[in-house]
Amino acid sequence: MATMQAVVLTQPGSLENLKLETVVAPKPGVGEVLVEVMASALNHRDVWIVQGRYPNIKTPVILGSDGAGIIREVGEGVDPSCVGRQVIINPSLNWGNNPRVQSSQYKILGLPDNGTQAEYVVVPIQNVVDKPEHLTMEEAAAIPLGGLTGYRALFTQGKLQAGETVLLTGIGGGVATLMLKMALAAGARVLVTSGSDEKIKKAVNLGALGGANYNEEGWGEKLMALAEPNGIDLIVDSAGGDGFFELTRIVNPGGRIVFFGATAGNPSKLDQRRMFWKQITLQGTTMGTPQDFSEMVRLFDVHKLKPPIDRVFPLTEFRSAYLRMWKSEQFGKIVLRHTA
């Protein structure tokens, strides 16, 4: 029986429960492919699972939603010519037939199904897309979950158009930095927020118009001044909390606010009068459809975009990678290289 090395969470609560173990290698079933994972990447979701802050955690489990690699074996019903294809893995499983919302069978690779932080992973053939040639395996692995979430937030739900101004909150995280690259490629003007002046500077170096530190007084006024004369058309937020109240104030009348997280908790207040009088659109979003994923990868391919990568660690140094994200030290994606 074939075996492989994998990062396994034995139980939530501590990084010490995250271990590199020898486990049985998976076999592809009907309609599935076996991918040799050349690189994977971390998301906050992985850290939250380790911390026990994610619902319905079942262990032991191999974590990881992001990955890129080579198809090594196919299951029944899959064209054998797929073997050898270099692919990016779409971690969005069983979306369903309604493009507006995921089905009741929807799940994300890496929990409950074993994920990408292993030598091999099995996924449906529909969940792989050819890797753009200009991307390395490490760069390709940095795209999937964050790129999919960001693309849907910006374009499918947010309706971002060239020439508009978009505010991305919490720059530095994987999704926000990927959105920065995508929004600029689409011809938008980008503003950012962060609790770190250094991360704002890095965003400006990547092409952002400017930003504001949300820990400082008057951060909303600063953003409105930076957005003159046309204002802020779209805001994409993943924090929530009381700062959300300020977002409804600074967005343009007729503007849109798209949100996919609440890391700062729920807002303690919202002004409905302000929202209806300004005719603001509030739109929730999460992950995305297979079409969203294909269009996102195509955007990276056509514009020859490269994702901002914070640091690449060998798979054997997985705990150092997790600790860096745990402390929110990163700017861009943290990647695990699986090959020597």
C-alpha positions as CSV (number, residue, x, y, z in Angstrom):
1,M,0.0,0.0,0.0
2,A,1.5,3.3,-1.1
3,T,2.2,5.9,1.5
4,M,3.0,9.7,1.6
5,Q,4.1,12.5,3.9
6,A,1.3,14.9,5.0
7,V,0.7,17.7,7.5
8,V,-1.9,16.2,9.8
9,L,-3.9,18.0,12.5
10,T,-4.5,15.4,15.2
11,Q,-6.8,17.6,17.3
12,P,-7.4,21.4,17.4
13,G,-6.0,23.8,19.9
14,S,-2.2,23.9,19.4
15,L,0.4,24.0,16.7
16,E,2.0,21.0,18.6
17,N,-1.0,19.0,17.3
18,L,0.0,19.7,13.7
19,K,2.4,16.9,12.7
20,L,4.2,15.7,9.6
21,E,3.2,12.1,9.4
22,T,3.4,9.1,7.0
23,V,-0.2,8.2,5.9
24,V,-1.8,6.1,3.2
25,A,-1.8,7.8,-0.2
26,P,-5.2,8.3,-1.7
27,K,-6.5,6.7,-4.9
28,P,-8.7,8.5,-7.4
29,G,-12.2,7.3,-7.8
30,V,-14.8,7.7,-10.5
31,G,-14.3,11.1,-12.1
32,E,-11.3,12.0,-10.0
33,V,-7.6,12.6,-10.5
34,L,-4.6,12.1,-8.3
35,V,-2.4,15.2,-8.2
36,E,1.2,15.2,-7.0
37,V,1.2,18.5,-5.0
38,M,4.4,20.5,-5.8
39,A,3.4,23.4,-3.6
40,S,0.6,24.5,-1.3
41,A,-0.2,27.7,0.5
42,L,-1.8,28.7,3.8
43,N,-5.0,30.6,4.4
44,H,-6.4,32.0,7.6
45,R,-8.9,29.1,7.5
46,D,-6.0,26.7,8.2
47,V,-4.9,28.6,11.3
48,W,-8.5,29.0,12.5
49,I,-9.0,25.2,12.2
50,V,-5.8,24.6,14.2
51,Q,-7.0,27.1,16.8
52,G,-10.4,25.4,17.0
53,R,-12.2,28.5,15.8
54,Y,-13.8,26.8,12.8
55,P,-17.2,25.0,12.8
56,N,-17.5,21.2,12.5
57,I,-13.8,20.3,12.9
58,K,-13.2,16.6,12.5
59,T,-9.8,15.1,13.1
60,P,-7.4,13.7,12.1
61,V,-7.4,15.7,8.9
62,I,-4.8,16.9,6.3
63,L,-5.2,20.7,6.1
64,G,-4.7,22.9,3.0
65,S,-7.0,24.3,0.4
66,D,-4.5,25.8,-2.0
67,G,-2.3,23.7,-4.2
68,A,-0.7,23.2,-7.6
69,G,0.9,20.2,-9.1
70,I,0.9,17.5,-11.7
71,I,-1.8,14.9,-12.5
72,R,-0.2,11.5,-11.9
73,E,-3.2,9.1,-12.1
74,V,-6.9,9.3,-13.2
75,G,-9.9,7.5,-12.0
76,E,-12.6,5.7,-14.1
77,G,-14.3,8.0,-16.6
78,V,-11.4,10.5,-16.9
79,D,-9.4,10.8,-20.1
80,P,-6.0,9.1,-19.5
81,S,-4.3,11.9,-21.5
82,C,-4.8,14.1,-18.5
83,V,-1.8,12.4,-16.8
84,G,1.1,14.8,-16.8
85,R,-1.0,18.0,-16.9
86,Q,0.3,20.8,-14.7
87,V,-2.7,22.2,-12.8
88,I,-4.1,24.6,-10.2
89,I,-6.6,23.0,-7.8
90,N,-10.0,24.7,-7.3
91,P,-10.8,24.1,-3.6
92,S,-14.5,24.9,-4.0
93,L,-16.3,21.5,-4.0
94,N,-19.9,20.8,-4.9
95,W,-21.0,24.4,-5.5
96,G,-24.2,23.3,-7.2
97,N,-26.3,24.6,-10.1
98,N,-27.2,28.1,-8.7
99,P,-24.5,30.7,-9.5
100,R,-26.0,33.0,-6.8
101,V,-25.3,30.7,-3.8
102,Q,-23.6,27.4,-2.9
103,S,-25.5,24.2,-2.5
104,S,-26.3,22.4,0.8
105,Q,-23.6,19.9,-0.2
106,Y,-20.9,22.6,-0.6
107,K,-17.6,22.1,1.1
108,I,-14.0,23.4,0.9
109,L,-11.0,21.2,0.4
110,G,-8.9,20.7,3.5
111,L,-11.8,20.1,5.9
112,P,-13.7,17.8,6.0
113,D,-11.9,16.3,2.9
114,N,-8.2,15.9,3.2
115,G,-6.4,18.8,1.7
116,T,-3.3,19.9,-0.2
117,Q,-0.6,19.9,2.5
118,A,0.6,16.5,1.4
119,E,2.5,14.8,-1.3
120,Y,-0.7,13.8,-3.1
121,V,-4.4,14.8,-3.1
122,V,-7.4,13.5,-4.9
123,V,-10.0,15.9,-6.4
124,P,-12.7,15.8,-9.1
125,I,-11.4,16.4,-12.6
126,Q,-13.7,19.4,-12.7
127,N,-11.7,21.0,-9.9
128,V,-8.4,21.3,-11.8
129,V,-7.5,24.1,-14.3
130,D,-4.3,24.2,-16.4
131,K,-1.5,26.2,-14.7
132,P,-0.6,29.4,-16.6
133,E,2.9,28.9,-18.1
134,H,4.3,32.1,-16.6
135,L,3.6,31.0,-13.0
136,T,5.9,28.8,-11.0
137,M,4.3,26.0,-9.0
138,E,4.8,28.2,-5.8
139,E,3.1,31.1,-7.5
140,A,0.3,29.0,-8.8
141,A,-0.3,27.5,-5.4
142,A,-0.7,30.9,-3.9
143,I,-3.8,31.7,-6.0
144,P,-6.7,29.3,-5.5
145,L,-8.8,30.1,-2.4
146,G,-7.8,33.8,-2.1
147,G,-8.0,34.4,-5.8
148,L,-11.4,32.8,-6.1
149,T,-12.8,34.7,-3.1
150,G,-11.3,38.0,-4.2
151,Y,-12.4,37.6,-7.9
152,R,-16.0,36.9,-6.9
153,A,-16.0,39.8,-4.4
154,L,-14.6,42.3,-6.9
155,F,-16.3,41.3,-10.1
156,T,-19.1,38.8,-9.8
157,Q,-20.7,40.5,-6.7
158,G,-19.0,43.9,-6.7
159,K,-19.4,44.7,-10.4
160,L,-16.1,46.5,-10.4
161,Q,-15.4,48.5,-13.7
162,A,-12.4,50.1,-15.1
163,G,-12.0,53.7,-13.9
164,E,-13.8,53.1,-10.6
165,T,-12.2,53.4,-7.1
166,V,-12.2,50.4,-4.8
167,L,-11.3,50.3,-1.2
168,L,-9.7,47.0,0.1
169,T,-9.7,46.7,3.9
170,G,-7.0,44.8,5.8
171,I,-4.3,44.8,3.1
172,G,-1.5,42.3,3.8
173,G,-3.7,39.2,4.0
174,G,-3.7,36.8,1.0
175,V,-7.1,37.7,-0.3
176,A,-6.6,41.4,-0.1
177,T,-3.2,41.4,-1.8
178,L,-4.5,39.2,-4.6
179,M,-7.5,41.6,-5.0
180,L,-5.1,44.5,-5.3
181,K,-3.3,42.8,-8.2
182,M,-6.6,41.9,-9.9
183,A,-8.3,45.3,-9.4
184,L,-5.3,47.1,-10.9
185,A,-5.2,44.8,-13.9
186,A,-8.9,45.6,-14.5
187,G,-8.1,49.3,-14.6
188,A,-9.5,50.3,-11.2
189,R,-8.0,52.7,-8.7
190,V,-7.2,51.1,-5.4
191,L,-7.2,52.4,-1.8
192,V,-6.3,50.2,1.2
193,T,-6.6,50.1,5.0
194,S,-4.3,48.3,7.5
195,G,-3.3,48.5,11.1
196,S,0.3,48.6,9.8
197,D,1.8,51.7,8.1
198,E,4.5,49.3,6.6
199,K,1.8,47.2,4.9
200,I,0.2,50.3,3.5
201,K,3.6,51.3,2.0
202,K,4.0,47.9,0.5
203,A,0.6,48.2,-1.1
204,V,1.5,51.6,-2.6
205,N,4.6,50.1,-4.0
206,L,2.5,47.5,-5.7
207,G,0.3,50.2,-7.3
208,A,-2.3,51.3,-4.7
209,L,-3.2,55.0,-4.8
210,G,-2.8,55.3,-1.0
211,G,-4.2,54.1,2.3
212,A,-5.1,54.8,5.9
213,N,-4.3,53.2,9.2
214,Y,-7.6,52.2,10.8
215,N,-6.0,52.6,14.2
216,E,-5.7,56.3,13.7
217,E,-8.3,59.0,14.2
218,G,-9.8,60.3,11.0
219,W,-8.9,57.3,8.8
220,G,-12.2,57.6,7.0
221,E,-11.7,61.3,6.2
222,K,-8.2,60.5,4.9
223,L,-9.6,57.9,2.5
224,M,-12.3,60.2,1.2
225,A,-9.6,62.9,0.5
226,L,-7.5,60.3,-1.3
227,A,-10.5,59.3,-3.4
228,E,-11.3,62.8,-4.6
229,P,-12.9,64.0,-6.9
230,N,-14.9,60.8,-7.7
231,G,-15.1,59.1,-4.3
232,I,-15.2,55.4,-3.4
233,D,-17.4,53.3,-5.7
234,L,-16.8,49.9,-4.1
235,I,-15.6,48.6,-0.7
236,V,-14.5,45.0,-0.1
237,D,-14.3,44.2,3.5
238,S,-13.5,41.0,5.5
239,A,-13.3,42.5,9.1
240,G,-16.8,43.8,10.0
241,G,-16.8,45.2,13.5
242,D,-17.5,48.8,14.3
243,G,-15.3,50.0,11.4
244,F,-18.1,48.8,9.1
245,F,-20.2,51.7,10.3
246,E,-17.6,54.1,8.9
247,L,-17.5,52.2,5.6
248,T,-21.2,53.0,5.0
249,R,-20.3,56.7,5.6
250,I,-17.4,57.0,3.2
251,V,-18.8,54.9,0.3
252,N,-20.4,56.9,-2.6
253,P,-24.2,57.3,-2.8
254,G,-25.2,54.4,-5.0
255,G,-22.0,52.6,-4.0
256,R,-21.5,48.9,-3.1
257,I,-20.0,47.2,-0.1
258,V,-19.1,43.5,-0.5
259,F,-18.1,41.5,2.6
260,F,-16.8,38.0,3.2
261,G,-15.7,37.9,6.8
262,A,-16.2,39.3,10.3
263,T,-12.9,38.8,11.9
264,A,-13.5,42.0,14.1
265,G,-17.0,40.7,15.0
266,N,-20.4,42.1,14.2
267,P,-20.9,45.9,14.0
268,S,-22.4,47.3,17.2
269,K,-24.5,49.7,15.2
270,L,-25.6,50.3,11.6
271,D,-27.5,53.4,10.3
272,Q,-30.3,52.1,8.1
273,R,-31.4,55.6,7.3
274,R,-28.0,56.4,5.9
275,M,-27.9,53.2,3.9
276,F,-31.3,53.6,2.3
277,W,-30.9,57.3,1.6
278,K,-27.6,56.7,0.0
279,Q,-29.0,53.6,-1.8
280,I,-26.0,51.5,-0.8
281,T,-25.8,47.9,-1.9
282,L,-24.7,45.5,0.8
283,Q,-23.6,42.1,-0.7
284,G,-22.3,39.1,1.1
285,T,-20.0,36.7,-0.7
286,T,-17.9,33.6,0.0
287,M,-15.6,31.5,-2.3
288,G,-17.1,31.1,-5.8
289,T,-18.4,29.1,-8.7
290,P,-16.3,27.0,-11.1
291,Q,-16.9,29.8,-13.6
292,D,-15.5,32.3,-11.2
293,F,-12.4,30.2,-10.7
294,S,-11.8,29.7,-14.4
295,E,-12.2,33.5,-15.1
296,M,-9.9,34.3,-12.2
297,V,-7.2,32.0,-13.5
298,R,-7.7,33.5,-17.0
299,L,-7.3,37.0,-15.6
300,F,-3.9,36.0,-14.1
301,D,-3.0,34.4,-17.4
302,V,-4.0,37.2,-19.8
303,H,-2.4,39.9,-17.7
304,K,0.6,37.7,-16.7
305,L,-0.1,38.6,-13.1
306,K,2.0,37.1,-10.3
307,P,0.6,36.8,-6.8
308,P,2.4,38.7,-4.0
309,I,4.2,36.0,-2.0
310,D,5.3,36.7,1.5
311,R,7.6,33.8,2.1
312,V,8.2,30.2,0.9
313,F,8.9,27.5,3.4
314,P,9.9,23.9,2.9
315,L,7.1,21.5,3.8
316,T,9.2,20.3,6.7
317,E,9.1,23.8,8.2
318,F,5.2,23.9,8.2
319,R,5.1,25.0,11.8
320,S,7.1,28.1,11.1
321,A,4.8,29.0,8.3
322,Y,1.7,28.5,10.5
323,L,3.3,30.6,13.2
324,R,4.0,33.5,10.8
325,M,0.3,33.6,9.8
326,W,-0.8,33.1,13.4
327,K,1.0,36.3,14.3
328,S,-0.3,38.1,11.2
329,E,3.2,39.0,10.1
330,Q,2.7,38.3,6.4
331,F,2.2,40.5,3.4
332,G,0.9,38.3,0.7
333,K,0.7,34.5,0.6
334,I,2.7,32.1,2.7
335,V,3.7,29.1,0.6
336,L,4.9,25.6,1.3
337,R,7.3,24.0,-1.2
338,H,6.8,20.2,-1.4
339,T,9.8,19.4,-3.5
340,A,13.5,19.7,-2.7
